[in-house]
Amino acid sequence: MKSASSPSAKPPSANRKSISMQSKTDWARLKAGGQTTTPTRGHPDADVKHIVRGLVRRGLAPLPPKASISLRVDQDVLEWFKAQGTGYQTRINTVLRAFRDASV
């Protein structure tokens, strides 16, 4: 056990001064970045799509677990799925699931 006078037992001094008095944050870059989500009145940082997706899943059966794989597909097929927007991996999974269900 360390004594109360040991350096590691003492709280850090609150009187430390910053080496530089100027902020190193690039405020112009942050302001120019824009928002990536659509703010709502109650939750300005919440994305409406994310909230709706969570509400739609309520009461449904749990999603099956996912497996991480390496899959080789033609470049043009991958580019087409990516061009449809975010969630391209989910759409690929949905197409494969529909093919499986149609084959049964």
WOVENGI-V434864 format. One record per residue. N is the residue number from 1. PSI is psi as a letter, one per 30 degrees, with the letter a starting at -180 (NA if undefined). NEAR is the number of other ideal C-beta (glycine too) atoms within 10 Angstrom. Layout:
BEGIN
n=<N;N>
psi=<PSI;PSI>
near=<NEAR;NEAR>
END
This chain:
BEGIN
n=<1;2;3;4;5;6;7;8;9;10;11;12;13;14;15;16;17;18;19;20;21;22;23;24;25;26;27;28;29;30;31;32;33;34;35;36;37;38;39;40;41;42;43;44;45;46;47;48;49;50;51;52;53;54;55;56;57;58;59;60;61;62;63;64;65;66;67;68;69;70;71;72;73;74;75;76;77;78;79;80;81;82;83;84;85;86;87;88;89;90;91;92;93;94;95;96;97;98;99;100;101;102;103;104>
psi=<k;k;l;f;f;k;e;f;f;k;l;k;k;f;g;k;k;k;e;k;f;k;k;g;k;i;e;e;e;e;e;f;f;l;k;f;l;j;k;l;e;e;j;f;f;k;k;e;e;e;e;e;e;e;e;e;f;k;f;l;k;k;k;l;k;l;k;k;l;k;k;k;l;k;e;e;e;e;e;e;e;e;f;f;a;l;g;e;e;e;e;e;e;e;e;e;e;e;e;e;e;f;f;NA>
near=<4;9;6;6;7;9;6;5;10;10;5;6;6;5;5;7;5;7;5;6;6;6;8;5;8;10;8;8;8;9;8;8;9;6;9;6;13;11;12;12;6;7;11;10;8;14;15;12;12;11;13;10;10;9;9;9;11;6;6;7;6;6;7;7;5;9;5;4;5;4;8;5;10;8;7;7;10;14;11;11;16;13;8;9;8;9;12;15;12;11;14;16;12;11;11;11;11;10;9;9;8;7;6;4>
END
